[in-house]
Amino acid sequence: MFIPESYLLLTTYYLLLTPRYSLIIFMDAEEMLKQQLKEEGDLIAINLLNELGNRAIEMGLIVGHGYHGGKYEILRKGEIITLTPQEAQTYLQNLIAEPE
């Protein structure tokens, strides 16, 4: 295996400075697995939030939902509720669980 002129290990990220001075950053196998698991967890959370929002629409509790500007918006009876995805999940779960 050829290692370019400069090689520096920073925790689990490797920085390589090639002979033409371009910087290449890559992760070791453990860090790549952690990143992949995080992305899969994020995808599961997005899917759950989408399912909760759709369920709330079916129940007539809200009229719309979705991401906007890094936040999650819930449209309910003439008002826009802007929350973090985690807050939106809790809000929708509580809304769906409320007795009519």
Long-range contacts (C-beta under 8 A, 24 or more apart in sequence): 45-85, 45-89, 46-85, 48-89, 49-85, 49-88, 49-89, 49-92, 52-89, 52-92, 52-93, 52-96, 53-88, 53-92, 55-92, 55-96, 56-92, 56-95, 56-96, 59-96, 61-95, 61-96, 62-92, 62-95, 65-92
